[in-house]
């Protein structure tokens, strides 16, 4: 998927202008890379646009261990946004990745995350 299409989908899902979606996408991918093992992050990289995939490449260092609050805090700091926007943006990036990467490989990677972070990749239930 081309970078522009990915970022546009993130913008639409997050309800943010496209100019905010690019730094938000980068912030989520960098934070996700810190949280995943190098092998899992690297397995996701080829599915993204050439401009985004390097953000998922990391050295053979072990993943950092941090939870939901720290994940969103890092995304907010990196993207220069508030926490609610970081949460919406993280949800948008993860849901877009899920569609692009495919269910099995995406679920394999996200298995390393705590349940509350994995839940961000699930679509929000629609009202009646």
N, C-alpha and C positions, 0 to 999 in steps of 0.2 A: 504494500500500500504506500502510495506517495505520501511524503510528509505533510503536504498541504491538506490532503484529504483526511489524514489522521487527526491533525490539529483542528480542522474544521468540525469533525465529528465530536471531538472533546469539547470544543466551544459550545456546540449545540446542546450536548448532554449536560454541561455544567451551567448553561445559561450565562456564559461570559462572552465578552467581545473576543474575536479572534486574536487580537494583539495581546490579550492576557493569556490566551490558551497556550501559546508557544512556551513562555517561561514556566507556566504551570506544568505542562507536559514534561519539560526537562526536569523540573524539580521532583516530580513524582518518580520518573524513571531513575534519577540519581539516588533517591532515597530507597526505592525498591532494590536497586543494585546493592546498596549497603546491607540490606536486610536478608538478601538471598545468597545462597552459595554461588560461587563463580560459575559452576556448571549449569545450574538452573537459570541464572541470569543470562548466561551465554546462549542457552538453548532458545531463549525468547528473542534474542537480538536479530537473527536472520529474518524474522517475520515482520520487522518494522522497516520503515524507509531507511535508506542509506544514511540520511542525515541524523536519524534518531538512534539507530542500532548501536553506535559506539557508546552511547550512554549506559548500555547494559553490559558492557565488557568490563571485567574487573580482574585483578590479579588473583592468584590462587590463595588468597587470604580467607580465613573463615568468616562467615557472615556475622555482622553485629547483632546483638540481641537487644531489641527494644520493642515496645508495644505500640498500641494504637495512638496514644497521646503524643509520644515522642515522634512517631511517624508523621502525624499531622503537623506537629510543631516544626519539624525540619522542612516539610513541604511549604508551609506558610512563610518561614524565614527565607527560604531560597527564592520563592516566587514573589515575595513582597506583598502578600495578601493576608487577610484575616483568617482565623480558624474555620469559620463556616464556609468560606470560599475554598479553603484548602480541603475540607471534607468533600464538598461537592466536586471539586476538581479531581481529587484522588479517585472518587467513585467513577467519574467520567472517563478518566484515563484507564482505569482497570477494566471497566466494562468495554471500552473500545478495544483494548488489548485482547480481551477474551474473544471478541468477534474475529479479530485479525489472526491471532495465534492458533485458535482451535481449542476445543474443550479439553482434550486429554493433556496436551502439553502445558496448557495454562494451569489446569488443576494440579498437575505434578509440581509446578513451580510454586504455586500458592500454598501448597501443603506445608511449606516451611513457615508460613505466617500464622500468627494467632487468629483464632476464630473471628474476632471482631474486625480485624483487617480483611480477612477473606470475605466477610459479609459485604464489604464495600463493593466487591465485584459482582454482587447479585443485583438484578434489577429491583427497583423499588416496587412494592405491590401497588396496583392501581385501585382506586376507590370503586365503590359500587356504581 
